[in-house]
Amino acid sequence: MEVSLGAQDEFPDTAKQRCLDFKWNNRYPRPELPRQKKDDVFVLDQYRMQDKKTKEVSIDDVNNMRDLVAKLTVGLVTDLDKVRAIFTWLGAQKVLSMDLSKSKIHDTVKGYLKIVQQDRSTYTEIMAMLCREARVPCVVLSGLAKGADYIVGEDVKGRSSWNAVYVAEGWRFIHVQWAFSRISGQENCDWVMLESESGRMCQDVPKKIGKEESVINEFFFLTDPEIFIHFCCPDEPHWQLLKLKVSVEKFTSMPYAQPHAFKSGITFKRSQSCSQKAEHGECRITLSAPTDSKPKLSYDLFLKRNELTDTSLLNGKEGLVIQGNIQSSGIIPFFMRCLVKGTYRLRIYKEFKEKKYWLCDFKIDSDEAKPFCSSFPFLTEIGWGPGPLAKHYGLYGFSNEDGLVLTHDATMVELSFKMSRTLTFQIQLKSDGKPDNELMHAAKLDIRYDQVRITVVLPDDGEYVLKIDARKESEKETDTRNILNYVIESDPKQRKYKGRDNAAQKKARQNMREAIRAGNRTVLSIAIDRFRKQECEDKGDLTKAIEVLDELDTKEDLRFAMLKNRFDKLENAITKAKNSPRSERFQSLVMAAIEQKDKLQVPVPANKGRPEVTKRTVADLKSYKTPPAIVHEILKATYMVLGEKSYMLDTWSNIRALLHKSGRESLDFRLQNDPGFDVNNDELLLSEGKAREILNQYDLQTIGKMSPASEALISQTMLLLERREEARMQDTEGNEDIGNDEA
């Protein structure tokens, strides 16, 4: 939307030009992808004190923009610090609720905020004015935006403006408007809520205008380009700051994600669309999350109001959405069943501490209702498919990780998994349309050593639930609990080849078997992906392929960690190897890695006569509120040697935050132990050279009289540099020996 700044007599032309003329000029760096992520250059906790001080600057104590910027940036060194101060102060003003009725002078700070309040200017333009006053490169960008008026799956019609600032050696986005305000409670069309995680309902959700509220949303401060493109698409493609540009069509179809999705580590496939087409009344939607995050997700399912004409369809229909547990690959599947032909909206949330956080929306169009859409005989509390409880009981190597099993054979389904401990199982097949006694012998259990195989014979087409209960060997029968559930569906419309592989499926299966025999990780990974795309039945081939791929991945991680000789990589690789179901196949490699890691754990003794850096030393250093310049420089040199970015060390608050770290991240541990950096890293070599130049300026005895802690710091830093130099020499001699042997 175009922003009008008002008539000429209310706002002078010169000031109007200052607000509008914020484009890129050739004195600025070229727009391109920043080399570092937001998390690499900005840590919110390190700015708590600065933010508090910034908010204390009163709007009544400044006359114009120049005075304001001078007060906000006094004592600040980096452009990032200055931009942060401007952003924090502007967000603290609560412009929407301020009484600015008496502000009549246009070139004052209150005058500018008044025109923002009156929608005659924007936060974006004020931000650009302040940044440029602080001599920080800043531009105003505009383009399509998925704002509060956006309807998922529809064309993007809304527009917005935002800033790009050049800080920390790169252009970075700030959407000030969205960072300082939000629209709550808005609905852009009439819906009926059909179902939530708590069960079935029929609740009207009418179209309504939302309410604008003042907030502070840190998500839109320095947002990374690959994330920001989910929200805004600039008119000038080069300002996407991406290597692979996104077209308007692609932007329109991208998943409609919310900030909490990215805060939670949720990711989407590059080809994934926010608009899905149901087949035979069914649709599968997936999200991806870090496998160790175990997010608790929930959902709401809506149908467009004018497409629900027969409310009797809602009677007794439980479980329109089947939410699967997170899989070993990090995929979280949602299976949706359509009651009637129409347009649906699936809204997904993350639940945390009894609160729900909106993650994303998907639109689903269905040309027909789902046949066999019956109620489930029970609603599980542990989800569908292998979940945390099944893994807690020692189950692994599942043939089916999806909670929904679609059969190509109308008569029989096989499921299998392994167990790492002896369990007693009880299995039961259940259906909403058949009594339990009729299905009593439909599921059979076969256990051989650690392999568990379940064969299910389906009497008819339709939907069934396989309920798997278990107890440990030491537990009583009353301790038996539900640990795993599957939905099994046999539908003639879904059955394409009656259990037989077609030509493409046969080729995919054969290629995967050959890849298993070859033992090449890359080839096997590609073969598994192609096998899955062809929707082949497992028949044990996919299970074996996944196990072999896990073995190859684990071996590769171990060898890489041993080659790099890094403590952190060795520790991670060894942990992964011990948890692998095929760990017995590479025990010798694990033992070699453990032996190598143990050597790295032994501290290298300091040379006699050199003062050591202890916890007391670190405590003395971090006690400085404002250290002497010499102490600051020595600490900067030390942390450069340890691999920290030099521009982050110009600010004492950043160094103090590093000094507060404990355990393996503490300064004394990192100096006395090999911190695990590649000794041949060119960037590290440059940092070491700069650090030597700093440290060589100072005399140890003189420093020792002024600050014993700084003396110990110089001594141990130089010792670490000597150890690294020896390591490089040994590495060079080793390479020469190898070259001579080959000759």
C-alpha positions in Angstrom: 0.0 0.0 0.0 1.3 3.5 -0.9 2.0 5.6 2.1 0.7 9.2 2.0 2.6 11.7 4.2 0.0 14.4 4.0 -0.5 17.8 2.4 2.4 20.2 1.9 1.2 22.7 4.5 1.2 20.1 7.2 4.5 18.5 6.2 7.2 20.4 4.4 8.5 19.2 1.1 12.1 18.9 2.4 11.0 16.7 5.3 8.8 14.7 2.9 11.8 14.1 0.6 13.9 12.9 3.6 11.2 10.2 4.4 10.9 8.9 0.8 14.4 9.1 -0.5 15.9 5.9 1.1 17.0 3.9 -1.9 20.3 2.2 -2.4 23.1 4.4 -3.8 26.5 3.5 -5.3 28.3 4.5 -2.1 26.7 1.5 -0.3 27.9 -2.2 -0.6 26.2 -4.3 -3.2 23.2 -6.3 -2.0 24.1 -9.9 -1.6 23.7 -12.9 0.8 25.4 -12.1 4.1 28.1 -14.6 5.0 26.9 -15.1 8.6 23.5 -15.9 10.1 21.7 -13.7 12.6 22.6 -16.0 15.5 26.3 -15.7 14.5 26.4 -11.9 14.9 23.6 -11.1 17.4 22.9 -12.6 20.8 20.0 -10.9 22.6 21.2 -11.6 26.1 24.4 -9.6 25.4 22.3 -6.5 24.7 20.1 -6.5 27.9 22.1 -3.8 29.6 22.4 -1.6 26.5 18.6 -2.0 25.8 17.8 -1.0 29.4 20.0 2.1 29.0 18.5 3.0 25.6 14.9 2.9 26.9 15.8 5.5 29.5 16.3 8.1 26.9 13.2 10.3 27.1 11.6 11.8 24.0 11.1 15.0 26.0 14.9 15.5 26.3 15.6 15.6 22.5 14.7 18.3 20.0 15.5 16.7 16.7 16.7 13.5 15.1 20.3 14.5 15.3 20.1 15.0 19.1 18.2 11.7 19.5 20.8 9.7 17.6 23.7 11.4 19.5 22.1 10.4 22.8 21.3 6.8 21.7 24.7 6.0 20.2 27.1 7.7 22.7 29.8 5.3 23.6 28.7 2.7 21.1 31.4 1.3 18.7 29.9 -1.0 16.1 27.1 -0.2 13.6 25.2 -3.2 14.9 25.2 -1.6 18.4 23.9 1.7 17.0 21.2 0.0 14.9 20.1 -2.0 18.0 19.9 1.1 20.1 17.7 2.9 17.5 15.5 -0.2 17.1 15.0 -0.6 20.8 14.3 3.0 21.5 11.8 3.2 18.6 10.0 0.1 19.8 9.8 1.4 23.4 7.8 4.5 22.4 4.4 2.8 22.0 3.4 5.2 19.2 -0.1 3.8 18.8 -1.1 4.9 22.4 1.0 8.0 22.8 -0.7 11.4 23.2 0.9 13.5 20.4 -2.0 15.9 19.9 0.0 18.9 21.1 3.0 18.2 18.8 2.8 20.9 16.1 6.4 21.3 15.0 7.1 18.9 12.2 10.9 18.5 12.4 10.9 17.4 16.0 11.0 13.7 17.0 7.4 13.9 18.3 6.4 15.5 15.0 7.7 12.5 13.1 6.1 10.0 15.4 2.8 11.9 15.1 2.7 11.3 11.4 3.4 7.6 12.0 0.5 7.5 14.4 -1.7 9.2 11.8 -0.7 6.6 9.1 0.9 9.4 7.0 4.3 7.8 7.4 5.7 4.5 8.6 8.1 3.1 11.2 10.2 2.0 8.3 10.9 5.5 7.1 11.7 6.8 10.6 14.1 3.8 11.1 15.9 4.7 7.9 16.1 8.4 8.9 17.7 7.5 12.3 20.1 4.9 10.8 21.4 7.3 8.2 21.8 10.0 10.8 24.0 7.5 12.6 26.0 7.0 9.4 24.8 3.4 9.0 23.9 2.3 5.5 20.1 1.7 5.4 17.5 1.4 2.6 13.7 1.2 2.4 12.4 -1.8 0.4 8.8 -2.6 -0.6 7.0 -5.5 -2.1 4.4 -8.2 -1.7 3.8 -9.4 1.9 1.8 -12.1 3.6 0.4 -9.9 6.3 -2.8 -10.0 8.4 -5.1 -9.7 5.3 -3.6 -12.7 3.6 -5.7 -15.9 3.0 -3.7 -19.0 2.8 -3.5 -20.5 -0.7 -4.8 -17.3 -2.4 -2.9 -14.8 -4.5 -0.8 -12.4 -2.4 -2.3 -8.9 -2.8 -1.0 -7.2 0.3 2.1 -4.9 0.2 4.5 -3.7 2.9 7.8 -1.9 3.3 10.8 -2.8 5.4 14.5 -1.9 6.0 17.8 -3.4 5.0 20.7 -2.3 7.1 24.4 -3.0 6.5 25.9 -4.2 9.8 28.3 -7.0 10.8 29.7 -7.2 7.2 26.4 -7.8 5.5 22.9 -6.5 4.5 20.3 -7.6 7.0 16.5 -7.2 7.1 14.5 -5.4 9.8 10.7 -5.2 9.5 10.0 -2.5 12.0 6.2 -2.4 11.5 5.8 -6.1 12.3 8.4 -5.9 15.1 6.4 -3.2 16.9 2.8 -4.0 16.2 0.5 -6.9 15.3 -3.1 -7.6 14.3 -4.8 -10.0 16.5 -8.1 -11.8 16.0 -8.5 -11.1 12.3 -10.4 -13.6 10.1 -10.5 -12.8 6.3 -13.4 -15.2 5.4 -16.1 -17.3 7.1 -15.0 -20.7 8.4 -16.5 -23.5 10.4 -14.1 -25.2 12.9 -14.6 -28.9 12.4 -12.0 -30.4 14.8 -9.1 -29.6 17.1 -6.8 -31.8 19.1 -9.5 -32.0 21.8 -12.1 -33.6 19.5 -14.9 -32.9 17.1 -16.9 -29.6 17.1 -19.0 -27.5 14.8 -18.1 -23.9 15.7 -18.6 -20.9 13.4 -15.6 -18.6 13.0 -17.0 -15.5 11.2 -15.1 -13.0 9.2 -13.9 -10.1 11.3 -11.4 -7.2 11.4 -8.6 -7.7 13.9 -7.3 -5.3 16.5 -3.8 -3.7 16.2 -1.7 -4.1 19.3 1.8 -2.8 20.3 4.3 -5.6 20.8 8.1 -6.1 20.6 8.8 -9.1 18.2 12.6 -9.7 18.0 12.0 -12.2 15.2 11.8 -9.3 12.7 15.2 -7.8 13.8 18.0 -8.9 11.5 15.9 -11.7 10.0 17.9 -14.1 7.8 17.0 -13.8 4.1 16.1 -17.5 3.6 13.5 -17.1 6.4 12.3 -13.5 5.5 11.3 -14.7 2.0 8.5 -16.6 3.5 6.9 -13.3 4.6 7.9 -10.6 2.0 9.0 -10.6 -1.6 10.7 -7.3 -2.7 9.9 -5.7 -6.0 13.6 -5.8 -6.9 14.7 -9.5 -6.9 18.3 -8.8 -6.0 17.1 -7.5 -2.7 16.0 -11.0 -1.7 19.7 -11.4 -0.8 19.4 -15.1 -1.9 21.6 -17.0 -4.3 18.6 -18.7 -5.9 16.0 -16.1 -6.5 12.3 -16.8 -5.8 9.7 -15.9 -8.3 6.4 -14.2 -7.4 4.6 -17.5 -8.3 6.9 -19.4 -6.0 6.5 -16.9 -3.2 2.7 -17.2 -3.5 2.9 -21.0 -3.2 5.4 -21.2 -0.3 4.2 -22.5 3.0 2.3 -19.9 5.0 4.6 -20.0 8.1 4.6 -17.9 11.2 7.6 -16.7 13.2 7.2 -19.4 15.9 7.7 -22.1 13.2 11.3 -20.9 12.6 11.9 -20.3 16.3 10.9 -23.9 16.9 13.3 -25.2 14.2 10.4 -26.3 11.9 11.4 -26.5 8.2 9.6 -27.1 5.0 10.6 -28.9 1.8 11.7 -26.5 -0.9 9.0 -27.8 -3.3 6.3 -27.7 -0.6 3.2 -25.6 -1.3 0.7 -24.0 1.1 -2.1 -25.2 -1.2 -2.7 -28.9 -1.4 -5.0 -31.0 -3.6 -6.7 -34.0 -1.8 -6.9 -37.3 -3.7 -9.9 -39.4 -3.1 -10.8 -37.2 -0.1 -7.3 -37.6 1.5 -4.3 -35.4 1.9 -0.9 -35.9 3.5 1.0 -32.8 4.8 4.5 -33.0 6.4 6.6 -30.7 8.5 10.3 -31.3 9.5 11.8 -30.7 12.9 15.1 -31.4 14.6 14.9 -35.1 15.7 16.0 -34.3 19.3 13.4 -31.5 19.7 10.4 -33.7 20.2 7.9 -30.8 19.7 4.3 -31.2 20.9 2.1 -30.2 18.0 -1.7 -29.7 17.7 -4.1 -28.5 15.1 -7.4 -26.9 14.2 -9.3 -28.0 11.1 -11.7 -25.6 9.3 -14.1 -25.8 6.4 -15.4 -22.8 4.4 -18.8 -21.9 5.9 -20.8 -21.9 2.7 -19.6 -25.5 1.8 -21.0 -27.2 4.9 -24.7 -27.7 4.1 -25.4 -30.9 6.1 -24.3 -30.7 9.7 -25.4 -34.3 10.4 -22.2 -35.4 8.7 -20.4 -34.3 11.9 -22.1 -36.7 14.1 -19.7 -39.2 15.6 -16.9 -38.5 13.1 -13.8 -38.4 15.3 -10.2 -38.2 14.0 -10.5 -36.3 10.7 -6.8 -35.5 11.1 -4.3 -38.2 12.0 -1.2 -36.7 13.5 1.9 -38.9 13.3 4.8 -38.9 15.7 8.1 -37.4 14.7 10.1 -39.9 12.6 13.8 -40.7 12.7 14.3 -38.4 9.7 12.6 -35.5 11.6 9.4 -35.6 9.5 6.1 -35.0 11.3 3.2 -36.2 9.1 -0.5 -35.1 9.2 -3.1 -37.1 7.3 -6.3 -35.3 6.6 -9.7 -36.9 5.7 -12.3 -34.8 4.0 -15.9 -35.2 5.1 -17.4 -33.3 2.2 -16.2 -31.7 -1.1 -14.9 -28.3 -0.3 -12.0 -26.0 0.8 -10.3 -26.7 4.1 -7.8 -24.9 6.3 -5.4 -26.9 8.5 -3.8 -24.7 11.2 -0.9 -26.2 13.1 0.3 -25.1 16.5 3.1 -25.9 18.9 2.1 -26.4 22.5 4.5 -25.3 25.2 3.8 -24.7 28.9 0.0 -24.8 28.4 0.2 -22.2 25.6 -0.4 -22.7 21.9 1.8 -21.0 19.4 0.7 -20.7 15.8 3.2 -22.3 13.4 1.6 -22.5 9.9 -1.5 -22.8 7.7 -2.3 -25.1 4.8 -5.2 -24.9 2.3 -6.6 -28.2 1.1 -9.0 -28.5 -1.9 -11.0 -31.7 -2.1 -13.2 -32.6 -5.1 -14.9 -35.5 -3.3 -15.6 -36.8 0.2 -13.5 -39.5 1.7 -15.1 -43.0 1.6 -14.9 -45.1 4.7 -14.5 -42.0 6.8 -15.7 -43.5 10.1 -14.9 -42.7 13.7 -11.9 -44.3 15.3 -12.6 -46.8 18.1 -10.4 -44.8 20.4 -8.3 -41.6 20.4 -4.7 -42.2 21.4 -2.8 -40.0 23.8 0.6 -41.1 22.5 0.0 -40.3 18.8 0.2 -42.5 15.7 3.3 -44.3 14.6 6.5 -44.8 16.6 6.8 -42.1 19.2 8.9 -41.4 22.3 7.2 -44.0 24.4 7.9 -46.8 21.9 11.5 -45.8 21.7 11.6 -45.6 25.6 10.6 -49.2 25.6 13.6 -50.0 23.4 11.8 -50.4 20.0 13.7 -49.5 16.8 14.1 -50.4 13.1 10.4 -49.8 12.3 9.2 -51.0 8.8 6.6 -48.2 8.9 7.3 -44.8 10.6 4.1 -43.2 9.3 1.1 -43.5 11.6 -1.1 -44.3 8.6 -0.5 -47.5 6.6 -2.1 -47.5 3.2 -2.3 -51.0 1.8 -1.9 -52.1 -1.8 -3.2 -55.5 -0.8 -6.8 -55.8 0.4 -6.2 -58.9 2.5 -2.9 -58.7 4.4 -0.5 -56.1 6.0 2.9 -56.8 7.6 4.6 -54.5 10.1 7.9 -55.2 11.8 10.3 -53.6 14.3 13.1 -54.7 16.6 13.4 -54.6 20.4 16.5 -54.0 22.5 15.0 -55.6 25.6 12.6 -58.5 26.3 9.0 -57.3 26.2 5.6 -59.0 26.5 3.2 -57.7 23.9 -0.6 -57.6 23.5 -2.0 -56.6 20.1 -5.5 -55.9 19.0 -7.1 -54.8 15.7 -10.1 -52.5 16.2 -12.7 -51.0 13.9 -15.6 -48.6 14.4 -17.8 -50.7 12.2 -17.0 -54.2 13.5 -17.2 -55.8 17.0 -13.9 -56.7 18.7 -14.7 -60.4 18.8 -14.9 -60.5 15.0 -11.4 -59.1 14.8 -10.0 -61.1 17.6 -7.8 -63.3 15.4 -7.1 -60.8 12.6 -3.7 -59.7 14.0 -0.9 -62.2 14.7 2.4 -61.7 16.5 5.6 -63.4 15.7 8.8 -62.8 17.8 12.2 -64.3 16.8 15.1 -63.1 18.9 14.9 -59.3 18.7 12.7 -59.2 15.6 9.0 -58.5 16.0 6.7 -59.1 13.1 2.9 -58.4 13.1 0.7 -59.8 10.3 -2.8 -58.3 10.0 -5.5 -59.9 7.8 -8.2 -57.4 6.9 -11.7 -58.8 6.5 -12.9 -55.9 4.3 -11.9 -52.6 2.8 -12.1 -49.8 5.3 -10.2 -48.2 8.2 -8.8 -50.1 11.2 -6.7 -49.3 14.2 -3.8 -51.6 15.3 -3.3 -51.1 19.1 0.0 -52.4 20.5 0.5 -52.7 24.3 3.5 -53.9 26.1 5.2 -54.4 29.5 8.7 -55.0 30.5 9.8 -58.5 31.7 10.1 -57.3 35.3 6.6 -55.6 35.3 3.2 -57.1 36.3 0.4 -57.6 33.8 -1.4 -54.6 35.3 1.6 -52.5 34.2 0.8 -53.1 30.6 0.4 -49.9 28.7 -0.2 -48.7 25.1 3.1 -47.9 23.4 2.4 -47.9 19.7 -0.6 -47.4 17.4 -1.2 -47.5 13.6 -4.2 -46.6 11.4 -4.5 -49.2 8.6 -6.5 -48.3 5.6 -7.5 -50.5 2.6 -9.3 -48.5 -0.1 -10.0 -49.8 -3.6 -9.4 -46.3 -5.0 -6.0 -46.2 -3.4 -5.1 -49.7 -4.5 -3.3 -49.3 -7.8 -1.5 -52.5 -8.5 -3.0 -55.0 -6.0 0.3 -55.6 -4.2 2.4 -56.1 -7.3 5.2 -53.8 -8.2 4.8 -52.0 -11.6 7.7 -51.6 -13.9 9.0 -48.4 -12.2 8.6 -49.9 -8.7 10.5 -53.0 -9.7 13.3 -50.9 -11.0 13.4 -48.8 -7.9 13.4 -51.9 -5.7 16.2 -53.6 -7.7 18.3 -50.4 -7.6 18.0 -50.2 -3.9 19.0 -53.8 -3.4 22.1 -53.2 -5.5 22.9 -50.1 -3.6 22.7 -52.0 -0.3 25.3 -54.6 -1.7 27.5 -51.8 -3.0 27.7 -50.0 0.4 28.0 -46.6 -1.2 26.3 -44.0 1.1 25.4 -41.5 -1.6 24.0 -44.1 -4.0 22.0 -45.7 -1.3 20.5 -42.5 -0.1 19.3 -41.6 -3.7 18.0 -45.2 -4.1 15.9 -44.9 -0.9 14.4 -41.5 -2.0 13.4 -43.0 -5.4 12.0 -46.1 -3.7 9.8 -43.9 -1.5 8.7 -41.7 -4.4 7.4 -44.7 -6.2 5.3 -45.6 -3.1 6.7 -49.2 -3.1 5.7 -51.5 -0.3 8.5 -52.2 2.2 8.7 -56.0 2.1 11.7 -55.7 4.4 13.8 -54.0 1.7 13.3 -50.4 2.9 13.9 -51.4 6.5 17.2 -53.0 5.7 18.3 -50.1 3.4 17.6 -47.6 6.2 19.7 -49.7 8.7 22.6 -50.0 6.2 22.5 -46.2 5.5 22.6 -45.5 9.3 25.6 -47.8 9.5 27.4 -46.1 6.7 26.6 -42.6 8.1 27.9 -43.6 11.5 31.1 -45.0 10.1 31.7 -41.9 8.0 31.1 -39.6 11.0 33.5 -41.6 13.1 36.3 -41.5 10.4 35.7 -37.8 9.8 35.9 -37.0 13.6 39.1 -39.0 13.9 40.6 -37.3 10.9 39.8 -33.8 12.3 41.0 -34.9 15.8 38.3 -32.7 17.3 36.9 -33.5 20.8 33.4 -32.3 20.1 33.1 -34.2 16.8 34.5 -37.4 18.4 32.1 -37.2 21.3 29.1 -36.7 19.0 30.1 -39.5 16.6 30.8 -42.0 19.4 27.4 -41.3 21.1 25.7 -41.8 17.7 27.6 -45.0 17.1 26.7 -46.5 20.5 23.0 -45.8 19.9 23.1 -47.4 16.4 21.1 -50.6 16.1 24.1 -52.1 14.1 26.8 -50.9 16.5 28.2 -54.4 16.9 29.4 -54.1 13.2 31.9 -51.4 13.9 33.0 -51.9 17.5 36.7 -51.7 16.7 36.2 -48.3 15.0 34.3 -47.0 18.1 37.1 -48.2 20.4 39.7 -46.4 18.3 37.7 -43.2 18.4 37.2 -43.5 22.2 41.0 -43.9 22.7 41.7 -40.9 20.5 39.1 -38.8 22.4 40.6 -39.8 25.8 44.0 -38.4 24.7 42.4 -35.1 23.9 40.8 -35.0 27.3 44.1 -35.0 29.1 45.2 -31.4 29.8 48.5 -30.3 28.4 50.6 -29.2 31.4 51.7 -25.6 31.5 55.4 -24.9 31.2 57.2 -24.5 34.5 57.2 -20.9 35.6 54.2 -19.8 33.5 51.2 -18.6 35.6 48.0 -20.6 34.8 44.5 -19.3 34.0 42.2 -20.6 36.7 38.6 -20.0 37.6 39.9 -17.3 40.0 41.6 -15.6 37.1 38.5 -15.6 35.0 36.4 -14.3 38.0 38.9 -11.4 38.3 38.6 -10.6 34.6 34.8 -10.6 34.4 34.6 -8.4 37.5 35.5 -5.4 35.4 32.5 -3.2 34.4 34.8 -1.2 32.2 38.3 -2.7 31.9 41.5 -0.9 31.2 42.2 -0.7 27.4 45.2 -3.1 27.8 43.1 -5.8 29.5 40.4 -5.5 26.8 43.0 -5.8 24.1 44.6 -8.9 25.7 41.3 -10.6 26.1 40.4 -9.8 22.5 43.6 -11.4 21.3 43.0 -14.5 23.4 39.5 -15.0 22.1 40.7 -14.4 18.5 43.1 -17.3 19.0 40.2 -19.4 20.3 38.2 -18.8 17.1 35.8 -16.0 18.1 35.0 -13.3 15.4 37.2 -10.2 15.9 34.4 -7.7 15.2 32.3 -9.2 18.0 35.2 -8.6 20.5 35.2 -4.8 20.1 32.4 -4.5 22.6 33.2 -5.4 26.2 29.7 -6.7 26.8 30.4 -9.4 24.2 33.7 -10.4 25.9 32.0 -10.4 29.3 29.3 -12.8 28.0 32.0 -15.2 26.8 33.8 -15.0 30.2 30.5 -16.0 31.9 30.4 -19.3 30.0 31.2 -22.5 32.1 32.2 -26.1 31.6 33.9 -26.9 28.3 33.0 -23.4 27.0 34.8 -21.7 29.9 38.0 -19.7 29.2 40.3 -21.7 31.5 39.1 -25.1 30.0 39.5 -23.9 26.4 43.1 -22.6 27.1 44.3 -25.7 28.9 42.7 -28.2 26.5 42.8 -28.4 22.7 39.7 -26.5 21.8 39.2 -28.6 18.7 39.9 -26.2 15.9 41.4 -27.3 12.6 45.0 -26.2 12.8 45.2 -25.6 9.1 42.2 -23.2 9.0 43.3 -20.2 7.0 40.9 -17.8 8.8 42.2 -19.0 12.1 45.8 -18.5 11.0 45.0 -14.8 10.2 43.4 -14.4 13.6 46.5 -15.9 15.3 48.8 -13.5 13.4 46.7 -10.5 14.5 46.7 -11.8 18.1 50.5 -12.2 18.1 50.8 -8.6 17.0 48.7 -7.4 19.9 50.3 -9.6 22.6 53.9 -8.8 21.4 53.3 -5.1 22.3 53.3 -5.9 26.0 56.0 -6.8 28.5 54.9 -9.7 30.9 56.6 -8.2 34.0 54.9 -4.8 33.5 51.5 -6.4 32.8 52.0 -8.6 35.9 52.4 -5.6 38.2 49.2 -4.0 36.8 47.1 -7.1 36.4 48.2 -10.7 37.4 45.2 -12.1 35.6 46.3 -10.4 32.4 49.8 -11.8 32.8 48.4 -15.3 33.2 46.2 -14.8 30.1 49.1 -13.6 27.9 51.3 -16.5 29.1 48.7 -19.2 28.4 47.6 -17.8 25.1 51.3 -17.8 23.9 51.6 -21.4 25.2 48.5 -22.4 23.1 50.0 -20.7 20.1 53.2 -22.7 20.6 51.3 -26.0 20.8 49.4 -25.2 17.6 52.7 -24.4 15.8 54.1 -27.7 16.9 51.0 -29.5 15.7 51.3 -27.8 12.3 55.0 -28.8 12.0 54.2 -32.5 12.9 51.4 -32.5 10.4 53.8 -31.1 7.7 56.4 -33.7 8.5 53.8 -36.4 8.4 52.6 -35.3 4.9 56.2 -35.3 3.7 56.7 -38.8 5.0 53.6 -40.0 3.2 54.8 -38.2 0.0 58.2 -40.0 0.3 56.6 -43.4 0.8 54.4 -42.9 -2.3 57.5 -41.8 -4.3 
